[in-house]
Amino acid sequence: MKKAPQLNQLRELITSLDNELLTLLAKRRLLSIEVARSKESDIRPIRDTTREKELLARLVQQGRDQGLDAHYVLSLYHTIIEDSVLNQQAYLQSQANPDNRKHRTSVAYLGARGSYSYLAASRYCQRRQVEMQDIGCANFDEIANAVESGHADYGFLPIENTSSGSINEVFDLLQHTNLAIVGETTIDVGHCLLAKSGSKLEDIKTLYAHPQPISQCSRYLAHNGHYKLQYCSSSAEAMEKVQHGDHTVAAIGSAEGGALYELESIETGLANQKVNRTRFIVVARKAIDVPEQVPAKTTLIMATGQKPGALVDTLLVLKAHNINMSKLESRPITGTPWEEMFYLDVDANIASANMQRALKELERIARFIKVLGCYASETVKPTRLEHGQLLIEPDSSKVAKQQARKLDARHTRQFKPSGTEVTLGQTVISEQHFASLAQMPIEWFNDSFTAHAMALKEAGFQGVIITNNDSNAIDEVKLSKLCKQLAQAGLEAILAIEQTQELSILQEYASALLIPGKQMFNKSLLSTLGSSSIPVLLERNTMASEDEWLASAELFLQAGNQQLILCESGVRNFNHPEALAVDLTSLVNLRAQSHLPVIVNLSYSRDNREALALAASKLGASGIVLDALDDIETSQTLLPELYRLQQ
Ligand SMILES: C=C(O[C@@H]1C=C(C(=O)O)C=C[C@H]1O)C(=O)O
């Protein structure tokens, strides 16, 4: 193998670039505080989405000119702008509440240093440039007592999580305290397996964790049933146990928290959901004022009585005053069975005229109503660009696109009227041969996979696409075991390829290779695989137009290999930025323009996968891809139905 070119020098260059990037980011942050000062004197709103749109459109264009794709530039800048907006809010908030301005503040939170609550609290204080004196508590009541008694200035209470939902205990506690909500903060919760330095994954027998992380990682734990679970009162307690334990124990916690206990993360990404976030509320003895330039939230609790339609009447009051409700929860009222207390978060400042009017009307119809607090909303919705602004073509694709339009382009029906038949091992995929594939990341492979592979085969799948989210090199031992088990179950192995160098290893095990969407513009990968003889699935990039996708297919076909399948996996959806929407219109267009088989990958879709699968099959798809874990039950009835439709 060729020696890596002067790795150390290259790394030094990267390190110095990273230093410059950080210096620039810090300078940008300082400037945004200056902007907040000017908005303070002009009384202008913090958020200016028109300015953000202009800025993002320009950056996407400039990024493209330098070879950076739009999604990359947008996600970086969404993070930068979120930080900028939150810092400006924190600045104005502190100006509006001079009594609360302190250099040092005491904060009560669940657990001890390193717990998720601790991380949320320390980030909140850091943004406000106050030194945190931390008071770890054993439970939520203790947190409330610490604040009520004056022992702590603030209490941090987790209120909801994207995987496990609302935290009922906290809602129940809010019914009985006199504390005011003065803030909210949301943190990303990255669950890892944390162990003492030198511990090996295969030696771990016992896991310590708080019940919340256990429920948020239920899928990982179900796949690794050999661990003995020990429940703890907080993640910090779990980490402390591991710090004093041997090499057979591990804790579930954040890498950042683990570092405080000298623990290393030996497995990452344990949570069921990729986006795993927890929202905390901040409580204090006294309510605060929220400046009118800052987007505010107000939390109310209310009992409406059992009259039919009472809750609807309440909601109509909010609607009549044009107030958006962002959350509604109900909890039983202790001591009065069958009655419920409602918790409402509304997007409004309690000091605003319309909120005051709505409140007066609500007071008339509710049996009980109390404002728990008004505080700055920390939800900074990313500003979206219009479709047209995003689809500015990269110059590099223009030539290929013109080529694609030529009548003799190889992917066209004019070039080849009959549909292409692609053979992957024992499986044929074509206009006449419909295939069902499952998809899973290689990380999910474990020793009990044989049974799962058999179940996939029994459900009617013909092959499995193995993706590799890990940017590290391929683990060949794992790959060979996995492919052996797939072969034993009679399933084709379709392996995702990220770099040309991986071809020699992957083609030894694979019936076909998948060029993932993010590599769709990778010309060297396209031409290398185009020069090979292995069948290939070309996935559409989530931001690519049909023409760009076909231009990549053309580049591949021109190199010689004609065994190509197009794979539609969904495009960015501006309603749900984190989800993908399957583009069935493109399926229809491609079927008309090209002889290449098209398969539709539904495993990233949030929509009704069964309905989409049936629609895709009726619109001429040559196959579908479902999630190897989530969709196994659905597939037992869906796949026979799809095969029946094909006959
Ligand atoms: C910095 C400003 O405030 C906010 C943050 C922005 C940014 O960080 O670029 C842009 C617009 C505003 O939503 C501004 O108004 O310029």
The ligand as a Gaussian input file, in Angstrom:
#p B3LYP/6-31G(d) Opt

LIG

0 1
 C      -26.927000      39.182000      13.897000
 C      -28.230000      39.458000      13.704000
 O      -29.252000      38.833000      14.441000
 C      -29.826000      37.579000      14.090000
 C      -28.728000      36.658000      13.775000
 C      -28.201000      36.636000      12.511000
 C      -26.828000      36.071000      12.258000
 O      -26.235000      35.515000      13.181000
 O      -26.319000      36.205000      11.144000
 C      -28.947000      37.160000      11.443000
 C      -30.163000      37.727000      11.633000
 C      -30.823000      37.774000      12.944000
 O      -31.824000      36.785000      12.996000
 C      -28.674000      40.471000      12.715000
 O      -29.829000      40.913000      12.806000
 O      -27.858000      40.848000      11.860000

